[in-house]
Amino acid sequence: MRGKILVAVAALAAVALSSGCSSEAADDGGLPSADSMKAAHEYVNTYAACGPVDPNSEEGSKSAAAKDPAWSIEERGVCEDASGRTITLLRTKDMAAFQRAVQREGGRGLLVGQDFAVEPTGDESIAALLKSDLMYLNCDPDDEVPSGYEKEEALVDGCWLTKYVNLT
């Protein structure tokens, strides 16, 4: 019975991969991509509850940054997680420019893909999204990643991507 289940799971995975149903991860270190706010929202909802997106909300973060060309934010929206905490979704035109802006601001708190970023405020949502292909962007020179946790270079010197976030 167990063998039949494993074969069925493998077959389903093969069908999903061949039909293009994936996280849209590309050659950029496996980071996911979203060509629209809807795609970013659906991706986040796969891992953490994210209610309807409000593109006009002043709640959440990066409201002023969305208007500043240095941030390279193409589109911004806010939703609420299952606990009523905000999750800010940001689509970027240029992820390197976006990361430089994050670095200038103090440098952490966002999960990033190839062309979108997510800033959850609830620990449960952060933990859930760390199970996705998004990576936590950190540019704080005083922070360290403990051994055994994934750590990769970001697009900007002095920043890195990791799966480690200190939620305490």
Buried (B, 14 or more C-beta within 10 A) or exposed (E): EEEEEEEEEEEEEEEEEEEEEEBBBBEEEEBBBBEEBEBBBEBBBBBBBBBEBBEEBEEBBBEEBBEEEEBBBBBBBBBBBEEEBBBBBBBBEBBEBBBBBBBEEEBBBBBBBBBBBBBBBBEBBBBBBBEBBBBBBBBBEEBEBEEEEEBEEBBBEBBBBBBBBEEE
